[in-house]
C-alpha cells in the first residue's frame, strides 16, 4: 500500500499528544505452528508492505504506516494505541484503555480535561509512568515553547525556534495553558482557551520523559522543572533557544531513526503490551511481550514478527508456504486470485485511504494556468479502470480531498462544491490552450516499488506529454524521504486516516502544516482550518470541510484519484484476524490473536 504515516506518515498514527494524524500510505521467518487450538506461547509472523525506519513515527520524515504500527503496539506513538488512554474499535469508535488510566471533562467553559494514570504502572525498563510523561508529551505537541514564525515552506523567518517538528500539527493543544499537575504527580489537567473538536482523542502519552531527559543531559526532575520554569514562547519577541530543551527536541526529531537494531536500549522503552526485541533492516522487526506491562492486552503468544515484503505476489507465496501466517498486501485482482488459489482466508473492505496527485506550489507551478493545464491532462478514469475496477467494479473516481464515497451525503455535497468531477477525463486541447505553446518541464515523484504508483505515473506521463509537458521521471524507492524536499514538482502518494478526528486538516492544508509537503498556502483556507478545530457543531464542521475542499480546488491544489480497497489474509494458523480500514491496519487487534492447531 505504501502509505506514509505522516507529517501519517499520517492521515499515520502520528499526531503525538494531539489526535492521530494522517499517515503516508504507501529476515526472520517462522513456519506455521503445530499444536492445539488457541495455544499460548509461540510466534506469529505477518507481512506488511513498507519497511520499518524509525521508533518515532510522529515526525514528518518517519510518518510511515509500518513505523506507526510498531508505535501502536508498543504504546509510544503518541497517538491512539495500546499503551495510552485510548484506542479505536473496528467501527472507529473510541475504546478507553481504563487499565492504563482515565480522563474526564471537568468543565465545558472553559474546556477542561483531567487525565489520571493508574497507580503502579511502569515503562518496560521499570521506570514509573506518571504525570512527568504527560507533561513532556504535552510540551512536544502543543508547541508551547516555540517562538518561530514560519513561511509557506515551513522555514523560520524571525530567528525564533521551533523545537519539535511534528507529522501532524499543534492545533487544539496550542490553545492550552500550562497544565495543572496533581500533588501525587499522577494527574494532569488541560485547560483550553477555545473549544477543541477532537479533545476526546488527545492521548498525552508518547515518549518517556526520563529518556528524553537523559538525552538532554539532565535528570527527569530537572527536565520537568525546566519546563515549569520556562516561559511560553512569543514569536513577536523570540529569544535564544534553551539548550536543554533543544537537545531533547533534537533527539526526539532524529534520534529514534534507525538503520540497525539499536545498541541504545532506551530507544526501545515501551508502555504497551509489546516491546521490540530485534530488527533487521529491510527485512523484519520482532516484538515480544513487555514484561512490565500490567494491562489486559498482553498477547497469549510470545512474539510477533513483522516481515517487510513489498511485492504482493511474494507476500501470497510466503503465506502459502507457511513462512508467514497473515499478510496485508496491496490489493489487486491478481492478488485476490492468488489468495483464492492458495485457499487463504480473505478479510477485505474499504480503507480510509486515498491516492492523490499533489502539485508543488512555486517553480513551474507558480502560474495557476500551468497548474490547471496539468490537471486537465491527468487520466483519472483510466487510472481507476486499470488499478481499482478489477478489484471493486463499483468504484468511482474520487472527487474530494477530504471526504470519501463511504461518507455518503457529505461526500456528494463536497463534490458539488469542489468541481473536481470536471477533471474525470483528460482535456488535452484545453490544456494546450492554457499553455499557449509553452512546454513546461515537470518532475514527478512516486514510489518505484509500488506497482499502482508506477501505473499511475506512466498514465499521467503519456497523457501530459500530449499537451506539451516535458515529464521527468523523479520516482524513487526512497520517495517518502523526499517529500517536501523541493526535488520534484508533482507527487503521487496516498494518505491513510487513523479513523477518527480532524487533525488531518491543519496537517495537510494549513500554511507550514506538518504534512503540507507541497508548500500550499491560502489565507482563507488557513482561517477555515482554524475554525474546523474549534467547531463542535457537526453540521457546521462538515460545512467548513466542504469550503476547504472547494477553496483548494479553486487553487488547482492537485487531484484525488481513488479510495483504496483494503485486504488482509491469513492461512488459518492463527485466529482473530479481522478487517480494519484505518492506518494501524492488520495489527489493530494483534493483542487478541491466538495460535490455532
Order of alpha helices (4+ residues) and beta strands (2+ residues): beta-beta-beta-alpha-beta-beta-beta-beta-alpha-beta-beta-alpha-alpha-alpha-beta-beta-beta-alpha-beta-alpha-beta-alpha-alpha-alpha-alpha-beta-alpha-beta-alpha-beta-alpha-alpha-alpha-beta-beta-beta
